[in-house]
């Protein structure tokens, strides 16, 4: 950790960044525990804590008081471990139960990508922005996220869409915040309006219930941590193979997710014992710290330079996404409690990332009960679908428009 007095810049090393991230986890949980509205509407505690820091630091940076440079390497590692654990939940039982949902999930993601992309083009044209910038603000920023807008921005700029990268990244940053703050409340609204209840049988699928306490065993926990890390490493060649698929931009964690799913079913076939409670613990710890660091280190000052037309396009596409999820997505997923939780995931994934999806879902489940299909199947499969459909749309749309 160091401080440059000339530029008023504080550089935080890996340990300092992670430490502050952990503080924000505690802060977020403390805030949520004291604000009943946050609990009732399913707002993720790590997002609340991280967002508070991001807002304060953005104000300080804008006024030239202080700028902070973070070291977020551990955040990416924790995300990979988290998705490895999610993939590890893909047991044969889950696949048998969840296969009937796959077509609906895939179709909902495809329709959402088309809605966000086409609406972004239309609204951008109305407010005087380049139509390719509209794609960036729409499906690029929301369904795709910062990585997608960063990848397609230079391509669109070469086609004449000036500022496509900066505007896309800014929209993706703001979209992630909105998605984190609206996914839980929308799901809760569906739960309350339709008087939905969690299925107690879902807890049996993870081998326990809320009343069971697993004794701490450091040797067993060490084995679980090492096992998940090794499985995550095995996802690297899977990721490299998937990257060879043309026109599709695969995130790194997809390999970890597939590795987790393969490992789970191989271990079960070989009758190798493992502790699902410990894997779930690793999953939750990784998610909380990863989310806190990710949100805390967002530079919200990037949004201020493109407020005008970007906010109009983003606002309209956001409203359309929420309405689509509430009216159509809920029915496509079965109109039950699992469907409501999946709608929280659809908002998170469709306006941010896979990690937003699981954060939204978990915030709802912490209050209203566990939903197995929504927690294990939905985030992974929806992320896979969006990583297929979204790059294809963004690659082919310019050609249809004559660019």
N, C-alpha and C positions, 0 to 999 in steps of 0.2 A: 504494500500500500504506500502510495506517495502522493505529494501535493505540489503542483506547479503554481507558484504565486503569481507568475507573469500572466498566465492564462486563466487563473482561478479554476484549475481543473484537478479534481481528486480522482486518482486512478486506484481502483479497488482490485486487488489480486483475487485468485480463486477462493482462498479461505475467507477473505473479508466479504466477497460477494455472496458466498454460500451462507455465511454467518448472518448477514443482513436478511437473506431470504428466509432463514429459519425464524428470525425475529418477527418477520412479517406474517409467518404462519401463526405464531402465538398471538400477534396483534389482531389478525383477521378473526381468529377464533374468539378472542375476547370481545371484539366488537359485535360479532354475530350473536354471541351468547347474551349480550345485553340489549340487543335491538330485536324485539319480537317480530317486527315486520320482515327483517332479513331472514329470520328462521322460517316464518310462514311462507315466504315467497321463494325459498330455496336458493338464496344467493351464496355462491362458493366462498368460504372464509379466506383461502389463500388469495383469491382474486381481489377481495375487499382490501386486505392488508397491502398487497402489492400495488393496487391502483392508487391507494392513498399516497404511497411513496412516489410513484410515477408523476402524480399531479403536482406534488410539492416540488420535486426536482425540476419539472418542466417550467414551473413559475420562476424558480431561482435561475435557471439557465436563460430564460427569456429576458430577465432583468440584469443579466451579466454578473450575478452574484456568485454562482457556483455551477460548475458542470461536472458530472460524474461519468467516468468511463468504467464499465463493469467487465469482469471476466466470467463469461457464462458457459465455460466448457462443461462444467458439471451438470448444468441444466440439460444439455443435449444427452449426456450419458444417462441421467435419470429418466428422461423421456424414453430412451431406448429400452431401459430396464422395465419401465412401466408397461410398454407395449409388448414386451416379451411375456410379462405376467398375464396380460390380457389374452394374448395368443394361447398361453398355457391353459386358459379356461375352456378352450375348444375341445371338450371331451366328446366322445362318440354319442353320449346321451344328449348333450347340447345340440349336436349336429342333427340328430334324429328329430329333436323337438323343434329346432329352429329353421330347418330347410324350407318349411312352408312360408316363412317370412322373407326369404331371400329375394324372391321376385318382386314383392311389394317394396322392399327397401331399395332395390336397384331402380325400379321405375320411379319412385319418389325422388331419388337423387337426380336421375336424368331430367325429370320435369323441372326440378328446382334449378338445375344448371341452365336449361333452356330459358326459363322464366327470368332469371337474373341477367343472363347474357343479352337476350333480345330486348328486355325492358331497359337495360343500361344503354344499349345502342339508341333506342328511340328517345329516351329522356335526354341523353347527351346531345343529340341533334337538335332538340327543342331549345335547350339552354345555350347552344352555340359552342359546344365542345366537340372535339373530334370523335367520331363514332368508335374508334378503337380505344380511346380513353374511356368511353362508356363501358366497353367490355372489361377494361381494367378495373373500373370502379364497381362494376356489377359482379359477374361471376368470377372474375380474376381475383378481386380483393376478398370477396365474401366466401364463396365456395373454395377458392384456391388458397388465399392467404398471402403473407409477405413473400414466401418463397416463390410462389407462382407469379406474382406481379413483378418480382425482381427478375425472373427468368424471361418473361414475355415482354417486359417494358422496353428493353433495347431493340427487340425485334419490331415492335410497333412503332418505336421512334424512327427506325429506319424506313418505315412505310409512311412517315409524315405526321405521326401523332406526337407532337412536341410535349415533353414533360410526362410522358406515359409512365415512366418508372417511378418518379417522385410522387405523382398523384396516386398511383396504384398502391404504393407502399403506405402512404398516409391513410388512404381509404381502408386498407387491410388492417392497419393498427387500430383505427377507430372502430371498424367493424368487429374486431375481436372483443373490444370492450363492451360494445352494445350486445353482442351475442352472449357474453358472459352474464350480463345483467338482465336479459330478457328471457333466456331459455327456461330458467327455473320458474319464474312467475307465470309464463304461459302454460307450462305443464301443471302447475298448481291450480291455475284457473280451470283447466280441463278436469282435474281431479275433483275439485269442489263442485263444479257445475254438474258433473255426471255422477257424483257420489261414488267414486271409484275406491277400491280397496286392494291392497297388496295380497297376493296369494301366499299363504303360509307355507305351501308345499315348495315354493321356490327355494327356501332356505335349506331344504333337504338336499338340493342339488350341489350345494357347496359343503355338504358334510357337517352341518351344525345349525345352531339357532342362536338367537340373541342371548340366551341364558347360559350357554356353555362357555367355559373359560378354559383355554388351553394353557397348561403349565409352561413356563418359560424354560427352554432347554437350549443352552448356548451352543452345544455341539450340533444339535439338530438345526438350529437357526443358521449357523455357519454353513452347514451343508446346503441349506436352501438358498442362501445368498450366492454361494459359489456355483450352485447348479444353474440358477437363473442367469448369472453372468456368463457362464460357459455357453448356455443355450443362445443368449444374445449374440455372442461372438460367432456362433454357427450361422447366424442370420446374414452375415456379411456376404458370403458367396451367393446366397439367395437374392439379396439386393442387387448384386452385380449382374446376375443373370436377368433379372427383371428390367434393369436399366437398358438392356439391349433391345427391348421392345420399342419400335419406332413410334414417335408422336406422343409418347406417354412419359410424363415426368414423375418418377417414383420417389417418395420420401424415404430416407434411410431406414426409418423405423419399420417400414413394411416388411423388410427382411427379418427383423427381430420378431415381428408378429407371426409370420409364417413359421419361423423356427420354433417358437413357443408352441404353436398348434401341433406341429409334427412331433416335437419331443413329448408332449403330453400323451398322444396316442401311442407312440412307440413304448413309452414307459408303462402305460396301462396294459399293452399287449404282452410285455415281458413280465408283468406282475411285479414291477419295481415299486416299492412303497415311497411315498412322499407326503409331506405335510401341507395340505391345501390352506390351512389357517396361516402358516408362515408365509406362503407365497402371496396370500391376500394381504398380509401385513407389509411385505416388501412393496407390493403394488401401491398401497395407499400412501406409504411414506414417500415413495418416489414421486407420486402424483402431486402431493401437497407441496413438496419443496420445489419441484420443477415448475409448477404453476406460479408459485410465489415469485421465483426468480424471473420467470418469463415476463410476467406483468410488471413487476417492479422495475425492470430494466428497459421498458418501452420508452422511447423518446417521443413524447407527445407533441414536442415543438414542431415536428415534421408535418403536423396537420395544419398548422396556422398559415402556411404559405399558399394553400389551395382551397380555402374554405368555401368560396362562392358556389360555383357550379358543382363542385364535388359533393358538397353537402346536399344539394337538391337531388342529384342523382342517387346518392347513397341513401338519403331519407326515403325516397319513393321505393327503391328496390328493397330496403329494409322492411317497410310496411307490407310490401307484396310478399316477402318471405315469411313474415309472421302470419299473415292471413292464409297463405298457402299451407303452412304447417298446422294452423288451428282448424281450418275447414277441411282440407284435403288429406294432409299427412296423417292426422289422427284416425280418419276413417280407413285409410289404406293400411294402417298398422293393426287394425282390429277393434278400435274404440274401447279398449279396456285399460287397466292400470299400466300394463306393460307398454301399451301404445302411447299413453301420456308421457311416460318416462322416455320413450324413444323420440317423442316430439321435442323434449328438452335437448336430447342429443342431436336432433336434426337442426335445431337453431344453433347449437354450438358448432357443429361441423359445417353447416351452411353459412355461418358468419364468422368463422375463425379457423378452427382446426380440430383434429381428433381429440386433442387434450381438452379443448373447450367442451366438446361433446360429453366426455366422461365426467368432467367437473360439474357440468350442469346436472347430469343424471344423478351423480352421487349426492349433490346437495338436496335434490328432491327425495332420494331414497333414505337419506339420513333422517328426514322428517316423517315420511309416509310409509316406508317399508321397502324391502328388497324386491327387485324385478330382474330375474335371471337372464332372460333373452335380451332385455334392454341393456343390461350391464356387460354381458360377455359377448354376445353376437353383434349387437347393433353398431357400436363405435368402430370396431374393426372392419366389418363388412361395408359400412357406409363410407368409411375413409377409402377403402379399396375402390369402390364404385366411383367416388368423386375424383379419385386420382386417375381414373380411366376416362370418364366422360368429360371432365372439365378441360384437360389439355387438348382433347380431340376437338371440342367446340372452339377453343381459343386458337387452334391451329388452322381449322378449316373456315371459320367465319370470315376472316379478311378476304379470302379468295372469292367467297360468295358475294362480298360487297365490292369487288373489283380492285382491291389493293394488292 
